């Protein structure tokens, strides 16, 4: 059933498989300390690993993920956690990890400046949202389907991070894991306005009730925020569904990654620990290691983000 509906949708939207399983731009989205984000373009992805399992309490895996090849011009890592029942959840998450890369690659963002990359990410997520909303209206079996999405794009010494829903991205630098994304749950919203305490969010009854996800029309109103940060050698990123982040805290995550430098082994250890911590959801984890690229630009090759108000940026020279 799932396969038949998925093939029908692919024909309807003209999908080309690239995966395994009107936006508003503001410089205020940038997370570094300055509106000019310097970057060492000799740094990039040197290793990655991924694990995705049903877990011990689910019969089907509604998570999907996308990973670029290691030598890709656009290192891209996406996790999507579907919702709306087995059928809708699996198809929604699969659509997300097909449409977003398709739209990004179509725009050839490898040749863009950072401001243009942010715009392309927002447009790609908006397109995925529109196609999921459309699919849910033309297929009765898919009514109310949706999915989270979290994205990490590494390019020219910078990481671009965004999410919709409660799938997350962390940066592990030294002995500290830092959450880079924001959950779009009702409980988190209550904490941000001071109705409940932040420490009460994980156990609140609305912690898994999302007000923003792919499949909701609000995504097309400019809700997507993209963070941009410069890389340093030894940075590591964890891109995951809430089946992992819901049961592994930042201190435990940093400790596991410190004990395992290999990205694939680290991803496996994180998932094993999530199972041990009695995660009740599907569990998907991608670990990305940052280092000096072999044969890349000189270490002193530094680029800066074009400031807001300057002339419209053009593609970077080769």
Residue pairs with C-beta under 8 A, 6 or more apart in sequence:
1 87
1 141
2 86
2 87
2 90
2 91
5 87
5 91
5 139
5 141
5 142
6 91
6 94
8 139
9 15
9 91
9 95
9 135
9 139
10 17
12 135
12 138
13 99
13 131
13 134
13 135
15 98
15 99
15 102
16 102
17 98
18 66
18 98
18 101
18 102
18 105
19 64
19 65
19 66
19 78
19 94
19 97
19 98
19 101
20 64
20 65
20 66
20 67
20 97
21 52
21 64
21 65
21 94
21 97
22 126
22 220
22 222
23 119
23 122
23 123
23 125
23 126
23 222
23 224
24 122
24 222
25 115
25 118
25 119
25 122
27 35
27 115
27 307
27 308
29 118
29 225
29 226
29 227
29 228
30 37
30 227
30 228
30 305
31 180
31 227
31 228
31 229
32 228
32 229
32 230
35 305
35 307
35 308
36 304
36 305
36 307
37 114
37 158
37 228
37 229
37 230
37 304
37 305
38 230
38 302
38 303
38 304
39 156
39 157
39 158
39 230
39 231
39 302
39 303
39 304
40 157
40 230
40 231
40 232
40 299
40 301
40 302
41 156
41 157
41 296
41 297
41 301
41 302
41 303
42 157
42 292
42 293
42 296
42 297
42 298
42 299
42 301
43 157
43 231
43 232
43 233
43 290
43 291
43 292
43 293
44 75
44 154
44 157
44 231
44 290
44 291
44 293
44 296
45 70
45 75
45 154
45 288
45 289
45 290
46 289
46 290
46 291
46 292
46 293
47 70
47 262
47 263
47 264
47 288
47 289
47 291
48 67
48 70
48 77
48 263
48 264
48 286
48 287
48 288
48 289
49 262
49 263
49 264
49 265
49 266
49 267
49 268
49 286
49 287
50 65
50 67
50 264
50 267
50 284
50 285
50 286
50 287
51 267
51 268
51 270
51 271
51 283
51 284
51 285
52 61
52 63
52 65
52 282
52 283
52 284
52 285
53 61
53 271
53 275
53 282
53 283
53 284
54 60
54 61
54 282
55 243
55 274
55 275
55 279
55 280
55 281
55 282
55 283
56 275
56 278
56 279
56 280
57 279
57 280
57 281
58 280
58 281
58 282
59 86
60 86
60 90
61 90
61 282
62 81
62 82
62 83
62 86
62 89
62 90
62 93
62 282
63 79
63 80
63 81
63 82
63 93
63 241
63 243
63 282
63 283
63 284
64 79
64 80
64 82
64 90
64 93
64 94
64 96
64 97
64 147
64 284
65 77
65 78
65 79
65 80
65 97
65 284
65 286
66 76
66 77
66 78
66 97
66 98
66 100
66 101
67 76
67 77
67 78
67 286
68 74
68 75
68 76
68 77
68 101
73 110
74 104
74 105
74 109
74 110
74 153
74 155
75 153
75 154
75 155
75 288
76 101
76 104
76 151
76 152
76 153
77 151
77 152
77 153
77 237
77 239
77 286
77 288
78 96
78 97
78 100
78 101
78 149
78 150
78 151
78 152
78 239
79 148
79 149
79 150
79 167
79 239
79 240
79 241
79 284
79 286
80 92
80 93
80 94
80 96
80 97
80 147
80 148
80 149
80 150
80 167
80 214
81 89
81 93
81 147
81 148
81 165
81 166
81 167
81 241
81 242
81 243
81 281
81 282
81 284
82 88
82 89
82 90
82 91
82 92
82 93
82 94
82 145
82 146
82 147
83 89
83 92
83 145
83 146
83 147
83 148
83 210
83 213
84 92
84 136
84 142
84 143
84 144
84 145
84 146
84 215
85 145
87 141
87 142
87 145
88 136
88 141
88 142
88 143
88 144
88 145
88 146
89 145
89 147
91 135
91 142
91 145
92 132
92 135
92 142
92 145
92 146
92 147
92 214
92 215
93 147
95 128
95 131
95 132
95 135
95 147
96 128
96 132
96 147
96 149
96 214
97 149
99 124
99 127
99 128
99 131
100 124
100 125
100 127
100 128
100 149
100 151
101 124
102 124
103 120
103 123
103 124
103 127
103 128
104 120
104 121
104 124
104 153
107 120
107 123
107 124
109 116
109 117
109 120
109 121
109 153
109 155
110 155
111 315
111 316
112 120
112 313
112 315
112 316
113 305
113 306
113 313
113 314
113 315
113 316
114 158
114 160
114 228
114 305
114 306
115 305
115 306
115 313
116 313
116 315
117 153
117 155
117 160
118 160
118 226
118 228
121 151
121 153
121 160
121 162
121 224
121 226
122 162
122 222
122 224
122 226
125 149
125 151
125 162
125 164
125 214
125 219
125 224
126 219
126 220
126 224
128 149
128 214
129 164
129 214
129 215
129 216
129 217
129 219
129 220
130 220
132 145
132 146
132 147
132 214
132 215
133 215
133 216
133 217
135 142
135 145
136 142
136 143
136 144
136 145
136 146
136 215
137 143
144 215
145 215
146 210
146 213
146 214
146 215
146 216
147 165
147 213
147 214
147 215
148 163
148 164
148 165
148 166
148 167
148 210
148 213
148 214
148 241
148 242
149 163
149 164
149 165
149 167
149 214
150 161
150 162
150 163
150 164
150 165
150 167
150 168
150 169
150 181
150 239
150 240
151 160
151 161
151 162
151 163
151 169
151 239
152 159
152 160
152 161
152 169
152 237
152 239
152 286
152 288
153 159
153 160
153 161
154 160
154 231
154 288
154 290
156 303
156 316
157 230
157 231
157 302
157 303
158 228
158 229
158 230
158 231
159 171
159 228
159 229
159 231
159 235
159 237
160 226
160 227
160 228
161 169
161 180
161 181
161 226
161 227
161 228
161 229
162 181
162 224
162 225
162 226
162 227
163 169
163 181
163 182
163 184
164 184
164 212
164 213
164 214
164 219
164 223
164 224
165 183
165 184
165 210
165 212
165 213
165 214
166 183
166 184
166 185
166 208
166 210
166 242
166 245
167 181
167 239
167 240
167 241
167 242
167 245
168 179
168 180
168 181
168 183
168 238
168 239
168 240
168 242
168 245
169 179
169 180
169 181
169 237
169 238
169 239
169 240
170 177
170 178
170 179
170 180
170 237
170 238
170 240
170 245
170 250
170 253
171 177
171 178
171 180
171 229
171 235
171 236
171 237
172 178
172 235
172 236
172 237
172 238
172 253
172 254
172 257
173 232
173 234
173 235
173 236
174 234
175 254
175 258
176 250
176 254
177 238
177 250
177 251
177 253
177 254
177 257
178 250
179 250
180 227
180 229
181 227
182 188
182 225
183 201
184 210
184 211
184 212
184 213
185 201
185 206
185 207
185 208
185 209
185 210
185 211
186 206
186 207
186 209
186 210
186 211
187 196
187 200
187 201
187 204
187 205
187 206
187 207
187 209
188 201
188 207
189 211
190 196
190 201
190 204
190 206
191 197
191 198
191 200
191 201
196 204
201 207
202 246
208 242
211 218
212 218
212 219
212 223
213 219
228 305
231 290
232 290
233 290
233 291
233 292
234 290
234 291
235 290
236 257
236 263
236 266
236 287
236 288
236 289
236 290
237 286
237 287
237 288
237 290
238 244
238 253
238 257
238 270
238 285
238 286
238 287
238 288
239 285
239 286
239 288
240 270
240 283
240 284
240 285
240 286
241 281
241 282
241 283
241 284
241 285
242 281
243 274
243 279
243 280
243 281
243 282
243 283
243 284
244 270
244 271
244 274
244 279
244 283
244 284
244 285
246 279
246 281
247 274
247 277
247 278
247 279
248 256
248 270
248 273
248 274
248 277
252 273
253 270
256 266
256 269
256 270
256 273
257 266
257 270
257 287
259 269
260 266
260 269
261 289
263 287
263 288
263 289
264 287
266 287
267 285
267 286
267 287
270 285
270 287
271 283
271 285
274 283
274 285
275 283
292 299
303 316
306 313
